Amino acid sequence: MTGGGGLSFRRGDLAAIVAVLLCALALGLALWARAAGTGRVVARVYQEGKLVGELPLDREASLTLTGAYTNTITVRDGRVAVTYADCPGTDCVHSGWVSAAGRAVVCLPNRVEIRLTGAPGVDAVVG
């Protein structure tokens, strides 16, 4: 240290600071790339236990299934719903729109299940 209250840098100080900043930048880019790559949620549609369709939630789509009853599955605005059903009770239609991985919509009378798979969304940020 020098007199006068100032700080003096040694030869390796600048190199250490640059190394820490580069490591922080690399870590930040790696985390950002990982989050961007896993954010895709897909609706997997099963009828009678068999996979009959995969609908990515980032593209608008519609799928109509017939069996004992008819179901129309619609993907719009990053979410999916059964928008038409002629089954008794139409509980699948009343389930509404879902978008989070891990959620499901089921039509028991027509033996249809829609499972959302992919990266789960953020539930809360605590800090």
KEKE-3310 file (N, C-alpha, C; in steps of 0.2 Angstrom, whole numbers, plus 5000, padded with zeros to 4 digits):
npx = (5004:5002:5006:4994:4981:4976:4973:4984:4987:4993:5003:4996:4983:4974:4973:4967:4955:4949:4949:4939:4928:4926:4923:4911:4903:4903:4897:4884:4880:4879:4869:4858:4857:4854:4841:4834:4834:4827:4814:4803:4787:4777:4761:4756:4746:4736:4726:4716:4727:4737:4750:4744:4747:4758:4759:4767:4767:4771:4766:4751:4738:4726:4717:4707:4699:4691:4681:4672:4666:4668:4682:4689:4704:4713:4727:4733:4740:4751:4745:4734:4719:4704:4692:4680:4668:4658:4655:4647:4644:4655:4667:4681:4681:4677:4689:4697:4710:4727:4744:4756:4770:4768:4755:4738:4725:4710:4699:4688:4677:4680:4692:4704:4719:4728:4744:4755:4772:4789:4799:4797:4787:4791:4787:4787:4797:4809:4817)
npy = (4994:5011:5027:5040:5034:5028:5014:5001:4992:4975:4966:4954:4956:4963:4953:4943:4948:4950:4936:4931:4939:4934:4920:4922:4927:4916:4907:4913:4913:4900:4895:4903:4898:4885:4886:4892:4882:4871:4875:4871:4865:4851:4844:4828:4816:4804:4789:4777:4772:4773:4782:4795:4807:4822:4838:4852:4866:4878:4881:4884:4872:4859:4845:4831:4818:4802:4790:4781:4792:4810:4820:4837:4844:4858:4869:4884:4900:4896:4886:4872:4864:4854:4858:4854:4841:4827:4819:4811:4823:4831:4834:4835:4846:4856:4857:4866:4878:4873:4874:4871:4861:4844:4845:4838:4833:4825:4813:4803:4795:4793:4788:4796:4805:4819:4824:4835:4838:4842:4857:4862:4877:4892:4893:4902:4916:4918:4929)
npz = (5000:4997:5004:5008:5006:4995:4984:4978:4963:4961:4949:4946:4949:4940:4930:4938:4941:4928:4924:4934:4930:4917:4920:4926:4916:4907:4915:4916:4903:4900:4909:4904:4891:4894:4900:4890:4880:4886:4888:4881:4880:4878:4872:4875:4868:4872:4868:4873:4880:4871:4862:4852:4847:4847:4852:4851:4862:4857:4845:4835:4835:4830:4835:4832:4839:4838:4845:4856:4859:4853:4854:4853:4852:4856:4853:4858:4860:4868:4876:4880:4877:4879:4868:4862:4866:4865:4875:4890:4903:4900:4907:4903:4895:4904:4911:4906:4900:4900:4904:4910:4912:4918:4921:4917:4906:4906:4898:4903:4898:4884:4885:4884:4886:4890:4892:4899:4895:4898:4902:4918:4923:4931:4948:4959:4964:4976:4987)
capx = (5000:5005:5003:4989:4975:4974:4974:4988:4986:4999:5004:4991:4977:4970:4972:4962:4948:4947:4947:4933:4923:4925:4920:4904:4900:4903:4892:4878:4878:4877:4863:4854:4856:4850:4834:4831:4833:4822:4807:4798:4782:4773:4756:4756:4739:4735:4719:4716:4734:4742:4751:4741:4749:4762:4757:4770:4763:4773:4763:4744:4736:4720:4717:4700:4699:4685:4681:4665:4664:4673:4685:4693:4710:4716:4733:4733:4743:4755:4741:4730:4712:4698:4687:4674:4667:4651:4654:4643:4647:4660:4672:4687:4680:4677:4695:4700:4716:4733:4750:4762:4772:4766:4748:4735:4717:4708:4692:4687:4672:4683:4699:4709:4723:4733:4749:4760:4779:4794:4802:4792:4788:4793:4781:4788:4804:4810:4824)
capy = (5000:5018:5032:5044:5031:5025:5007:5000:4985:4971:4963:4949:4958:4964:4946:4939:4952:4948:4929:4931:4941:4929:4914:4924:4928:4910:4903:4916:4911:4893:4895:4906:4893:4879:4888:4893:4875:4867:4879:4869:4861:4847:4840:4821:4814:4796:4787:4770:4771:4773:4789:4796:4814:4826:4845:4857:4872:4885:4881:4883:4866:4856:4837:4828:4811:4799:4784:4780:4799:4814:4826:4841:4846:4864:4872:4891:4905:4892:4882:4867:4862:4851:4863:4851:4834:4825:4814:4814:4828:4835:4837:4837:4853:4861:4857:4873:4878:4871:4876:4870:4854:4840:4845:4833:4834:4818:4812:4796:4791:4792:4786:4801:4808:4824:4825:4840:4836:4847:4860:4865:4884:4895:4894:4908:4918:4920:4932)
capz = (5000:4997:5008:5004:5007:4989:4983:4972:4960:4959:4943:4944:4951:4934:4927:4942:4940:4921:4925:4937:4925:4911:4922:4928:4909:4904:4919:4914:4896:4900:4912:4899:4885:4896:4901:4883:4877:4890:4890:4877:4883:4873:4875:4872:4868:4872:4868:4875:4882:4865:4860:4846:4844:4851:4850:4855:4864:4854:4838:4835:4831:4833:4834:4833:4841:4838:4848:4858:4858:4850:4857:4849:4857:4853:4856:4856:4864:4873:4881:4877:4880:4875:4866:4861:4868:4866:4881:4896:4908:4897:4912:4900:4892:4909:4914:4904:4897:4904:4900:4914:4912:4923:4921:4912:4905:4905:4896:4905:4893:4878:4886:4881:4891:4887:4897:4897:4897:4896:4907:4922:4924:4938:4952:4963:4965:4983:4987)
cpx = (5004:5002:4998:4982:4973:4976:4979:4987:4993:4998:4998:4984:4972:4968:4967:4955:4945:4945:4940:4927:4921:4922:4912:4900:4899:4897:4885:4876:4876:4871:4857:4852:4852:4843:4831:4830:4828:4815:4802:4793:4778:4767:4756:4749:4739:4728:4720:4723:4739:4743:4749:4743:4753:4761:4761:4766:4765:4770:4755:4742:4729:4720:4710:4701:4692:4686:4673:4662:4669:4675:4689:4698:4713:4722:4733:4736:4747:4751:4737:4724:4708:4693:4681:4674:4660:4650:4650:4647:4652:4665:4679:4687:4680:4684:4699:4706:4722:4739:4757:4764:4770:4758:4745:4728:4715:4700:4691:4683:4675:4690:4704:4712:4728:4738:4754:4767:4784:4797:4797:4793:4790:4787:4781:4796:4805:4817:4825)
cpy = (5006:5022:5036:5040:5028:5017:5006:4992:4982:4969:4958:4951:4959:4957:4942:4942:4950:4940:4928:4933:4937:4923:4916:4924:4921:4906:4906:4914:4904:4892:4898:4901:4887:4880:4889:4886:4871:4870:4876:4864:4857:4844:4833:4819:4807:4795:4779:4768:4771:4780:4790:4803:4817:4833:4849:4864:4878:4885:4880:4876:4864:4849:4835:4821:4808:4792:4782:4787:4803:4819:4830:4844:4852:4867:4879:4895:4901:4888:4877:4866:4858:4856:4860:4844:4833:4819:4816:4818:4833:4838:4839:4844:4858:4861:4864:4872:4877:4872:4873:4862:4850:4840:4840:4835:4827:4818:4804:4792:4789:4789:4790:4804:4813:4826:4830:4839:4842:4851:4863:4873:4886:4896:4900:4910:4921:4923:4937)
cpz = (5000:5002:5004:5004:5000:4988:4977:4970:4959:4952:4941:4946:4945:4931:4931:4941:4933:4921:4928:4933:4919:4914:4924:4921:4907:4908:4917:4908:4896:4903:4907:4894:4888:4897:4895:4880:4880:4891:4885:4880:4877:4876:4871:4873:4867:4872:4869:4877:4877:4863:4853:4843:4849:4848:4854:4856:4861:4847:4839:4832:4834:4831:4836:4834:4841:4841:4850:4858:4854:4854:4852:4854:4853:4857:4853:4861:4870:4878:4877:4881:4876:4874:4864:4863:4868:4871:4886:4901:4905:4902:4909:4897:4898:4913:4912:4901:4902:4900:4904:4913:4918:4924:4916:4912:4903:4903:4897:4900:4887:4878:4883:4887:4888:4893:4894:4899:4895:4903:4911:4922:4931:4942:4956:4963:4972:4983:4992)
residu = (MET:THR:GLY:GLY:GLY:GLY:LEU:SER:PHE:ARG:ARG:GLY:ASP:LEU:ALA:ALA:ILE:VAL:ALA:VAL:LEU:LEU:CYS:ALA:LEU:ALA:LEU:GLY:LEU:ALA:LEU:TRP:ALA:ARG:ALA:ALA:GLY:THR:GLY:ARG:VAL:VAL:ALA:ARG:VAL:TYR:GLN:GLU:GLY:LYS:LEU:VAL:GLY:GLU:LEU:PRO:LEU:ASP:ARG:GLU:ALA:SER:LEU:THR:LEU:THR:GLY:ALA:TYR:THR:ASN:THR:ILE:THR:VAL:ARG:ASP:GLY:ARG:VAL:ALA:VAL:THR:TYR:ALA:ASP:CYS:PRO:GLY:THR:ASP:CYS:VAL:HIS:SER:GLY:TRP:VAL:SER:ALA:ALA:GLY:ARG:ALA:VAL:VAL:CYS:LEU:PRO:ASN:ARG:VAL:GLU:ILE:ARG:LEU:THR:GLY:ALA:PRO:GLY:VAL:ASP:ALA:VAL:VAL:GLY)
# end
